[in-house]
């Protein structure tokens, strides 16, 4: 790495998940290009890297305990994979069954063709769908004549959908579809922080239906007007999602990433001194810059004594815990044709699961021939008590639910539980203002940066984009000759 004719700076990144590793790679890559001399240290408390991304390979099954894919219409995920030499490992969803189901009175009904979250590109499938009653469909059509919101204030996702489409559309369609992404209560979620494109569609066209028609017209020459189009935007890595963090770590200089390196606290005695990172085990580390790439509540604990105001703001971002159960059966044990990518479960159905993804249908090479692999989601903000249920009881719950919904019978071939304690940030009302306050307070400290999904988006591409921007900000700050030395 070029020395730029000056001293070497040290950046300590706390957290070895996707955000932290992406920050590290970007700093190393751009520092070389800029001829800045930078040493990067990544500290991970656990014995593995990857954060929420965790892949197991058992008896020919590829089990994803975290995200199983990412979307391509936000380019940053695909671009990073290609830059890491993983382009040939990107695989798309199987085109044969690009649709999903919603539970209605215990039965699986297809999501209406062309309906994407809250965007009905086609009315015919909605009108003929058994998911909504006649009254619910008529109320949804009122979106065409209802006035647009007359101010720019934020509102909950629940309020927004009820205002445009009515309560039934919220309960039967939007809540389960959005819940599958955010594991959250729509009555608490900020529409501007989670799905800002929809208030913008209302503002521009006065109606979500008219906006969707306009989008469909623009995309008519492509597959975007087909129900499978959105499902076709998802990709995964052929050998499993953990290929990405492993490749990121391998791209860094040897010794950059340190596992089993839990941090006690972060601070510095005065603004002209270097940062001091105290470890639970080992000597402290001095740094010119620090990037906190952990959950907001974990970052709050690290800087509590140094800046209690910033810690308070960080703790104001709520988090939910969730559970994923990977479960496999022989194909002849499951009665349902599984002619879709999965099923979401409305809260009003009163069931114990949020959703189930038919992973071996969604992507090739995820399970041996003649078998079925499913990922079942439990917990979240709407069912927090399930997170504390023991593994064996969770497996019983999942088997019972899959028995009722898809006709799964008998002993599964395997069942593996992955837990994510306080890992999913909840972008509740006021989230954008909270993040602005966090950034304003953090900016009071030179060379202190925050990264992770707690702030600007929960998807993998959003996470990567934010991490790369954080890396660029870090390098810009280090270029300031007033940055305290860490030697």
TORKETOR-282818 format. One line per field, with one value per residue (C-alpha): residue number from 1; residue in one letter; x, y, z. Coordinates in nm, 4 decimals. Layout:
N
zanu: NUM:... .
sepa: a:... .
X: X:... .
Y: Y:... .
Z: Z:... .
END
This chain:
487
zanu: 1:2:3:4:5:6:7:8:9:10:11:12:13:14:15:16:17:18:19:20:21:22:23:24:25:26:27:28:29:30:31:32:33:34:35:36:37:38:39:40:41:42:43:44:45:46:47:48:49:50:51:52:53:54:55:56:57:58:59:60:61:62:63:64:65:66:67:68:69:70:71:72:73:74:75:76:77:78:79:80:81:82:83:84:85:86:87:88:89:90:91:92:93:94:95:96:97:98:99:100:101:102:103:104:105:106:107:108:109:110:111:112:113:114:115:116:117:118:119:120:121:122:123:124:125:126:127:128:129:130:131:132:133:134:135:136:137:138:139:140:141:142:143:144:145:146:147:148:149:150:151:152:153:154:155:156:157:158:159:160:161:162:163:164:165:166:167:168:169:170:171:172:173:174:175:176:177:178:179:180:181:182:183:184:185:186:187:188:189:190:191:192:193:194:195:196:197:198:199:200:201:202:203:204:205:206:207:208:209:210:211:212:213:214:215:216:217:218:219:220:221:222:223:224:225:226:227:228:229:230:231:232:233:234:235:236:237:238:239:240:241:242:243:244:245:246:247:248:249:250:251:252:253:254:255:256:257:258:259:260:261:262:263:264:265:266:267:268:269:270:271:272:273:274:275:276:277:278:279:280:281:282:283:284:285:286:287:288:289:290:291:292:293:294:295:296:297:298:299:300:301:302:303:304:305:306:307:308:309:310:311:312:313:314:315:316:317:318:319:320:321:322:323:324:325:326:327:328:329:330:331:332:333:334:335:336:337:338:339:340:341:342:343:344:345:346:347:348:349:350:351:352:353:354:355:356:357:358:359:360:361:362:363:364:365:366:367:368:369:370:371:372:373:374:375:376:377:378:379:380:381:382:383:384:385:386:387:388:389:390:391:392:393:394:395:396:397:398:399:400:401:402:403:404:405:406:407:408:409:410:411:412:413:414:415:416:417:418:419:420:421:422:423:424:425:426:427:428:429:430:431:432:433:434:435:436:437:438:439:440:441:442:443:444:445:446:447:448:449:450:451:452:453:454:455:456:457:458:459:460:461:462:463:464:465:466:467:468:469:470:471:472:473:474:475:476:477:478:479:480:481:482:483:484:485:486:487 .
sepa: x:x:x:x:x:x:x:x:x:x:x:x:x:x:x:x:x:x:x:x:x:x:x:x:x:x:x:x:x:x:x:x:x:x:x:x:x:x:x:x:x:x:x:x:x:x:x:x:x:x:x:x:x:x:x:x:x:x:x:x:x:x:x:x:x:x:x:x:x:x:x:x:x:x:x:x:x:x:x:x:x:x:x:x:x:x:x:x:x:x:x:x:x:x:x:x:x:x:x:x:x:x:x:x:x:x:x:x:x:x:x:x:x:x:x:x:x:x:x:x:x:x:x:x:x:x:x:x:x:x:x:x:x:x:x:x:x:x:x:x:x:x:x:x:x:x:x:x:x:x:x:x:x:x:x:x:x:x:x:x:x:x:x:x:x:x:x:x:x:x:x:x:x:x:x:x:x:x:x:x:x:x:x:x:x:x:x:x:x:x:x:x:x:x:x:x:x:x:x:x:x:x:x:x:x:x:x:x:x:x:x:x:x:x:x:x:x:x:x:x:x:x:x:x:x:x:x:x:x:x:x:x:x:x:x:x:x:x:x:x:x:x:x:x:x:x:x:x:x:x:x:x:x:x:x:x:x:x:x:x:x:x:x:x:x:x:x:x:x:x:x:x:x:x:x:x:x:x:x:x:x:x:x:x:x:x:x:x:x:x:x:x:x:x:x:x:x:x:x:x:x:x:x:x:x:x:x:x:x:x:x:x:x:x:x:x:x:x:x:x:x:x:x:x:x:x:x:x:x:x:x:x:x:x:x:x:x:x:x:x:x:x:x:x:x:x:x:x:x:x:x:x:x:x:x:x:x:x:x:x:x:x:x:x:x:x:x:x:x:x:x:x:x:x:x:x:x:x:x:x:x:x:x:x:x:x:x:x:x:x:x:x:x:x:x:x:x:x:x:x:x:x:x:x:x:x:x:x:x:x:x:x:x:x:x:x:x:x:x:x:x:x:x:x:x:x:x:x:x:x:x:x:x:x:x:x:x:x:x:x:x:x:x:x:x:x:x:x:x:x:x:x:x:x:x:x:x:x:x:x:x:x:x:x:x:x:x:x:x:x:x:x:x:x:x:x:x:x:x:x:x:x:x:x:x:x:x .
X: 0.0000:0.1436:0.2503:0.1624:0.4782:0.3232:0.2386:0.0311:-0.3196:-0.5059:-0.8785:-1.0483:-1.3787:-1.5891:-1.8116:-1.7225:-2.0573:-2.1262:-2.1118:-1.7818:-1.6118:-1.7361:-1.6052:-1.2696:-1.2384:-1.3348:-1.0829:-0.8010:-0.8919:-0.9309:-0.6379:-0.4100:-0.5593:-0.5276:-0.1772:-0.2871:-0.1126:-0.3860:-0.3837:-0.7282:-0.8254:-1.1629:-1.2690:-1.5409:-1.6667:-1.7854:-1.5786:-1.7016:-1.7518:-2.0600:-2.3015:-2.6575:-2.5307:-2.4754:-2.4700:-2.4581:-2.4025:-2.5486:-2.6018:-2.6299:-2.8569:-2.7497:-2.9115:-2.9307:-2.9737:-2.9897:-3.0695:-3.0929:-3.0692:-3.0631:-3.2315:-3.0607:-3.2503:-3.0301:-2.6917:-2.4488:-2.4747:-2.4162:-2.1347:-1.9539:-1.9908:-1.8430:-1.5590:-1.4769:-1.4731:-1.8063:-1.9953:-2.0068:-2.1573:-2.4641:-2.7762:-3.1288:-3.4530:-3.5986:-3.8311:-4.0761:-4.2655:-4.2128:-4.5004:-4.5839:-4.8877:-5.0862:-5.2781:-5.6524:-5.8581:-5.5897:-5.5507:-5.2782:-5.3916:-5.1548:-5.0588:-5.2527:-5.0496:-4.8787:-4.9255:-4.5933:-4.6067:-4.8578:-4.8377:-5.1222:-4.9954:-5.3019:-5.6562:-5.7954:-5.6029:-5.6986:-6.0672:-6.0680:-5.8474:-6.0114:-5.7847:-6.0101:-6.3864:-6.6016:-6.6219:-6.2445:-6.1899:-6.4328:-6.2630:-5.9268:-6.0563:-6.1501:-5.7799:-5.8599:-6.0897:-5.9666:-5.7775:-5.4059:-5.2590:-5.2375:-4.9185:-4.5738:-4.5877:-4.4847:-4.7375:-4.7326:-4.7403:-5.0684:-5.2270:-5.1057:-5.2453:-5.5783:-5.6148:-5.5483:-5.6714:-5.8706:-5.8291:-5.8854:-5.6096:-5.3778:-5.4636:-5.4822:-5.2117:-4.9807:-4.9156:-4.7971:-4.5919:-4.4208:-4.3970:-4.1909:-3.9320:-3.9246:-4.0662:-4.2452:-4.5807:-4.7085:-4.8838:-4.5378:-4.3389:-4.2613:-4.3736:-4.1107:-3.8271:-3.9286:-4.1105:-4.0731:-4.1525:-4.5204:-4.5883:-4.4017:-4.6305:-4.9326:-4.7905:-4.7115:-5.0155:-5.2760:-5.3356:-5.1180:-5.3164:-5.2617:-4.8926:-4.8602:-5.0324:-4.7882:-4.4924:-4.6343:-4.6749:-4.3136:-4.1913:-4.4228:-4.1354:-3.9721:-4.0927:-4.1632:-4.5384:-4.5513:-4.6143:-4.2859:-4.0792:-4.0013:-3.9227:-3.6834:-3.4844:-3.3513:-3.0164:-2.8091:-2.4615:-2.4310:-2.2290:-2.4258:-2.4579:-2.1591:-1.9425:-1.9771:-1.8366:-1.5702:-1.4608:-1.4580:-1.2351:-1.0050:-0.9635:-0.8110:-0.4457:-0.3639:-0.4388:-0.6847:-0.9828:-0.9640:-1.2388:-1.3091:-1.2110:-1.4917:-1.4679:-1.5399:-1.5587:-1.4496:-1.3413:-1.0604:-0.9439:-0.9704:-1.0379:-0.6693:-0.5857:-0.6244:-0.9197:-0.8727:-1.0468:-1.0476:-1.0892:-1.2390:-0.9240:-0.5984:-0.4230:-0.6103:-0.5757:-0.5144:-0.6746:-0.7012:-1.0576:-1.3264:-1.6197:-1.8969:-2.0467:-2.2614:-2.6318:-2.7235:-2.7843:-2.4445:-2.2752:-2.4542:-2.2997:-1.9508:-1.9672:-2.1948:-1.9294:-1.7759:-2.0935:-2.4108:-2.6212:-2.5191:-2.5743:-2.9251:-3.0101:-2.8706:-3.0823:-3.3885:-3.3781:-3.5792:-3.4773:-3.6710:-3.5456:-3.6305:-3.5858:-3.5354:-3.5934:-3.4534:-3.6492:-3.6268:-3.8568:-3.8673:-4.0778:-4.3405:-4.3930:-4.5346:-4.8797:-4.8791:-4.7332:-4.5061:-4.5538:-4.4280:-4.1412:-4.3128:-4.6052:-4.6665:-4.9074:-5.1305:-5.1298:-5.5106:-5.4784:-5.3521:-5.0788:-4.7384:-4.5240:-4.4700:-4.3732:-4.2150:-3.9794:-3.9642:-3.5910:-3.5389:-3.8061:-3.6749:-3.3130:-3.1434:-2.8924:-3.0204:-3.1360:-3.0736:-3.3080:-3.6342:-3.6281:-3.7771:-3.6011:-3.8049:-3.7111:-3.9690:-3.9697:-4.0928:-4.0789:-4.0227:-4.1936:-4.5390:-4.4511:-4.1603:-4.2410:-4.1502:-3.7855:-3.7538:-3.9070:-3.6549:-3.5319:-3.7246:-4.0547:-3.9870:-3.9344:-4.2667:-4.4424:-4.2915:-4.3838:-4.7424:-4.7751:-4.6304:-4.8552:-5.1590:-5.0498:-4.8673:-4.9523:-4.6066:-4.6170:-4.3798:-4.0329:-3.8309:-3.4935:-3.3404:-3.4421:-3.1933:-3.2708:-3.0940:-3.1600:-3.1061:-3.1325:-3.2181:-3.0821:-3.3599:-3.3939:-3.7474:-3.7848:-4.0667:-4.2293:-3.9653:-3.6830:-3.5498:-3.5387:-3.3651:-3.0998:-3.0459:-2.9947:-2.7537:-2.5471:-2.5472:-2.4251:-2.1661:-2.0293:-1.9193:-1.6392:-1.3819:-1.3237:-1.6109:-1.8431:-2.1466:-2.2390:-2.4965:-2.8600:-2.9894:-2.9935:-3.0518:-3.1971:-3.2119:-3.1416:-2.7990:-2.7493:-2.8468:-2.6077:-2.3223:-2.3889:-2.3977:-2.0786:-1.8924:-2.0060:-1.8845:-1.5460:-1.5168:-1.6063:-1.3451:-1.0707:-1.1689:-1.1439:-0.8045:-0.6742:-0.7171:-0.3694:-0.5348:-0.6296:-0.4604:-0.1813:-0.2421:0.1123 .
Y: 0.0000:0.3370:0.5630:0.8912:1.0282:1.0453:0.8438:0.5296:0.5622:0.2846:0.2249:-0.0111:-0.1549:-0.3160:-0.5886:-0.8577:-0.8789:-0.7736:-0.4023:-0.4164:-0.6358:-0.4163:-0.1039:-0.2765:-0.3871:-0.0461:0.1326:-0.1037:-0.0788:0.2994:0.3765:0.2034:0.4039:0.7287:0.6386:0.6698:0.4439:0.2812:-0.0225:-0.1767:-0.3924:-0.5705:-0.6898:-0.9559:-1.0770:-1.4133:-1.7027:-1.6520:-1.3680:-1.2832:-1.1538:-1.2471:-1.4358:-1.7959:-2.0993:-2.4661:-2.7598:-3.0854:-3.4080:-3.2276:-2.9496:-2.5854:-2.4238:-2.0462:-1.9301:-1.5671:-1.4016:-1.6485:-1.3994:-1.0331:-0.8134:-0.6974:-0.3793:-0.2138:-0.2799:-0.2636:-0.6302:-0.7658:-0.5150:-0.6231:-0.9918:-0.9332:-0.7252:-1.0141:-1.2624:-1.4185:-1.3132:-1.6654:-1.7906:-1.5664:-1.7705:-1.6456:-1.7905:-2.0848:-1.9361:-2.2289:-2.1163:-1.7421:-1.6665:-1.6804:-1.7644:-1.6004:-1.7999:-1.7359:-1.9318:-2.1975:-2.2430:-2.1200:-1.8707:-1.7175:-1.3541:-1.1763:-1.1591:-0.8225:-0.7231:-0.6073:-0.5076:-0.2248:-0.1799:-0.3429:-0.3482:-0.5428:-0.5214:-0.8386:-1.0806:-0.8807:-0.8790:-1.2573:-1.3444:-1.5277:-1.3448:-1.0378:-1.0238:-0.8323:-0.5499:-0.5535:-0.5358:-0.2466:-0.0593:-0.1134:0.0310:0.3495:0.4350:0.5606:0.8364:0.9149:1.2452:1.2378:1.3304:1.7063:1.7316:1.5756:1.4376:1.0797:0.8122:0.4470:0.1870:0.0640:0.4095:0.4633:0.1339:0.1687:0.5197:0.4128:0.0507:-0.0203:-0.2460:-0.5768:-0.5178:-0.4315:-0.7414:-0.9903:-0.8734:-0.5933:-0.6868:-1.0422:-0.9339:-0.6464:-0.8481:-1.1019:-0.8307:-0.6361:-0.8859:-0.5790:-0.4409:-0.2201:0.0034:0.1044:0.1173:0.4521:0.4500:0.7110:0.5101:0.1707:0.2162:0.5824:0.5094:0.4616:0.8051:0.9447:0.7488:0.8927:1.2440:1.2215:1.0339:1.0749:0.6986:0.3909:0.2052:0.4797:0.4948:0.1185:0.1397:0.4104:0.1942:-0.1028:0.1022:0.2154:-0.1411:-0.3142:-0.4116:-0.6055:-0.8763:-0.6180:-0.6389:-1.0092:-1.1429:-1.3291:-1.0231:-0.9140:-1.2709:-1.2869:-0.9977:-1.2099:-1.3876:-1.5986:-1.7480:-2.1032:-2.2281:-2.0393:-1.6824:-1.7088:-1.7120:-1.3314:-1.2501:-1.5180:-1.3619:-1.0166:-1.1400:-1.3189:-0.9933:-0.8215:-0.8325:-1.1365:-1.0757:-0.7922:-0.9773:-1.0881:-1.3150:-1.3801:-1.0159:-0.8676:-0.4954:-0.3539:0.0165:0.2858:0.6375:0.8871:1.1260:1.4408:1.5444:1.5626:1.2137:0.8889:0.6614:0.3870:0.0524:-0.1561:-0.5299:-0.7796:-0.9856:-0.8306:-0.4953:-0.1859:-0.0746:0.2836:0.4084:0.7207:0.6295:0.3952:0.2457:0.0940:-0.1717:-0.3429:-0.3223:0.0240:-0.1048:-0.2781:0.0399:0.2284:-0.0004:0.0590:0.4387:0.4733:0.6215:0.8337:0.9938:0.9033:1.1300:0.9417:0.6126:0.7237:0.8061:0.4736:0.2860:0.4691:0.2439:-0.0636:-0.4122:-0.7379:-1.0915:-1.3634:-1.7336:-1.9256:-2.3005:-2.4871:-2.8093:-3.0815:-3.3650:-3.6283:-3.4934:-3.7631:-3.6419:-3.3073:-3.3054:-2.9502:-2.9146:-2.6338:-2.4526:-2.1217:-1.9744:-1.9691:-1.8545:-1.5574:-1.5766:-1.2815:-1.2066:-1.2316:-1.6015:-1.6517:-1.8969:-1.9390:-1.8709:-1.5547:-1.7148:-2.0174:-2.0084:-2.3145:-2.2811:-2.5923:-2.4615:-2.1061:-2.1870:-2.4875:-2.7097:-2.6343:-2.9888:-3.3442:-3.4813:-3.6140:-3.3865:-3.0528:-2.7802:-2.5049:-2.2047:-2.1091:-1.7676:-1.7114:-1.4381:-1.0808:-0.7805:-0.9385:-1.2685:-1.1877:-1.4684:-1.7352:-1.6304:-1.7643:-2.1013:-2.3870:-2.5498:-2.8746:-2.6942:-2.4666:-2.7721:-2.9154:-2.5861:-2.5753:-2.9365:-2.8764:-2.5584:-2.7154:-3.0148:-2.7874:-2.5596:-2.7789:-3.1284:-3.2189:-3.5560:-3.7700:-3.7118:-3.4484:-3.5441:-3.2560:-2.9469:-2.6745:-2.3632:-2.0270:-1.7456:-1.3739:-1.1912:-0.8210:-0.8263:-0.6702:-0.2912:-0.1583:0.1560:0.2917:0.6340:0.9009:0.6772:0.9311:1.1992:0.9595:0.8733:1.2438:1.3097:1.0156:1.1428:1.4967:1.3807:1.1398:1.4188:1.5994:1.3413:1.3430:1.0061:0.8210:0.6499:0.4224:0.1467:-0.1318:-0.1956:0.0071:0.3323:0.3433:0.0126:-0.3520:-0.5217:-0.6542:-0.4020:-0.1117:-0.2443:-0.2602:0.0862:0.2445:0.0618:0.1845:0.5413:0.5050:0.3858:0.6868:0.9231:0.7549:0.7993:1.1622:1.2275:1.0554:1.2791:1.5740:1.6516:1.7418:1.3783:1.2662:1.0106:0.6655:0.5526 .
Z: 0.0000:-0.0945:0.1884:0.0160:0.1670:0.5131:0.8210:0.8334:0.9718:1.1493:1.1133:1.3563:1.2391:1.5098:1.3671:1.1139:0.9397:0.5823:0.6692:0.8533:0.5931:0.3082:0.4818:0.5292:0.1663:0.0323:0.2544:0.1563:-0.2123:-0.2284:0.0019:-0.2473:-0.5331:-0.3362:-0.2137:0.1463:0.3956:0.6032:0.8286:0.8747:1.1732:1.1876:1.5335:1.5529:1.8919:1.7638:1.6350:1.2783:1.0346:0.8323:1.0967:1.0008:0.6953:0.7996:0.5739:0.6698:0.4362:0.5648:0.3672:0.0353:0.1696:0.1647:0.4675:0.4982:0.8564:0.7457:0.4124:0.1247:-0.1633:-0.2601:-0.5165:-0.8356:-0.9216:-0.6602:-0.8251:-0.5344:-0.4349:-0.7844:-0.8435:-0.5273:-0.6113:-0.9571:-0.8150:-0.5826:-0.8705:-0.7742:-1.0863:-1.2258:-0.8995:-0.9148:-0.9888:-1.0431:-0.9147:-1.1026:-1.3684:-1.3475:-1.0372:-0.9922:-0.7602:-0.3906:-0.1798:0.0982:0.3595:0.3546:0.6093:0.6313:0.2534:0.0203:-0.2445:-0.5013:-0.4562:-0.7348:-1.0522:-1.0852:-0.7196:-0.5732:-0.2051:-0.2545:-0.6274:-0.8280:-1.1862:-1.3001:-1.1659:-1.3222:-1.0997:-0.7895:-0.8825:-0.9388:-0.6391:-0.3469:-0.1019:-0.0777:-0.0364:-0.2866:-0.0366:0.0094:-0.3672:-0.4083:-0.1248:-0.2889:-0.6170:-0.4322:-0.4493:-0.7995:-0.6717:-0.3221:-0.2839:-0.2280:0.1094:0.1377:0.3418:0.3520:0.7080:0.7794:0.8700:0.9594:0.6863:0.8333:0.8172:0.4607:0.3314:0.5116:0.3718:0.0123:-0.0034:0.3137:0.6132:0.4358:0.1813:0.4687:0.6721:0.3872:0.1458:0.2512:0.6151:0.5393:0.2362:0.4166:0.7379:0.5496:0.4823:0.8085:1.0649:1.1983:1.3029:1.0155:1.2681:1.3951:1.0703:0.9077:0.5448:0.4563:0.6119:0.4750:0.1435:0.0445:-0.3198:-0.2371:-0.0819:-0.3820:-0.6178:-0.4377:-0.4531:-0.8239:-0.9564:-0.6816:-0.6831:-0.6345:-0.8993:-1.1579:-1.0645:-1.1107:-1.4492:-1.5540:-1.4453:-1.6314:-1.9476:-1.9233:-1.8783:-2.1249:-2.3509:-2.0662:-1.8305:-1.5597:-1.6182:-1.5399:-1.1946:-1.1962:-1.2808:-0.9264:-0.8222:-1.1163:-0.9724:-0.6846:-0.7009:-0.4674:-0.4714:-0.6004:-0.3043:-0.0404:0.0834:0.3165:0.0046:0.0031:0.3501:0.3084:-0.0206:0.1387:0.4197:0.1730:-0.0211:0.2831:0.3883:0.6062:0.9741:0.9114:1.0571:1.4189:1.5532:1.9237:1.9739:2.1821:2.2541:2.5989:2.5155:2.2725:2.3586:2.3783:2.6489:2.4343:2.0726:1.9813:2.1073:1.9107:1.9683:2.2256:2.1741:2.4908:2.4419:2.6846:2.6412:2.5296:2.5197:2.3973:2.0367:1.9295:1.6104:1.3983:1.3022:1.4326:1.2449:1.4573:1.2308:1.4918:1.5775:1.7052:2.0589:2.0590:1.9359:2.2140:2.4758:2.3354:2.3538:2.6580:2.8844:2.6090:2.4711:2.6624:2.4389:2.1254:2.3080:2.4017:2.0413:1.9223:2.1749:2.0432:1.7357:1.8391:1.7271:1.6963:1.7418:1.4947:1.4279:1.1047:1.0966:0.7968:0.7571:0.4910:0.3848:0.1168:-0.1683:-0.1162:0.2417:0.1229:-0.0386:-0.1780:-0.5291:-0.4003:-0.7287:-0.5927:-0.3953:-0.0582:0.1508:0.3791:0.6704:0.7661:1.1377:1.1416:1.0559:1.4117:1.3166:1.4797:1.1736:0.9701:0.6410:0.4768:0.1810:-0.0459:-0.0946:-0.3071:-0.5479:-0.5444:-0.6284:-0.7916:-0.6120:-0.2643:-0.1856:-0.3138:-0.5787:-0.4404:-0.1352:-0.0310:0.1711:0.3374:0.5516:0.8124:0.9841:1.3382:1.6011:1.4930:1.6457:1.6257:1.7977:2.0307:2.2737:2.0164:2.0191:2.3746:2.2859:2.2977:1.9777:2.0102:2.0684:1.7714:1.5528:1.6731:1.5963:1.2474:1.1733:1.2867:1.0821:0.7679:0.8194:0.8210:0.5375:0.2848:0.4041:0.5346:0.7122:0.9111:1.0479:0.8630:0.7201:0.9158:1.1097:1.2048:1.4109:1.3582:1.6049:1.5514:1.8858:1.8499:1.4956:1.2852:1.3226:1.3265:1.1183:1.3305:1.3018:1.3521:1.2227:0.9736:1.2439:1.4862:1.2283:1.1543:1.5269:1.5529:1.2629:1.3950:1.7348:1.5918:1.3698:1.6877:1.7118:1.4350:1.2673:1.4357:1.1884:1.1973:0.9533:0.9411:0.8583:1.1507:0.9584:0.5813:0.4623:0.5651:0.2303:0.1312:-0.1536:0.0763:0.3391:0.0871:-0.0514:0.2958:0.3958:0.0889:0.1562:0.5159:0.3913:0.1597:0.4461:0.6652:0.4065:0.3529:0.7254:0.7465:0.4701:0.7065:0.8477:1.1801:1.2392:1.5651:1.5235:1.6678:1.7197 .
END
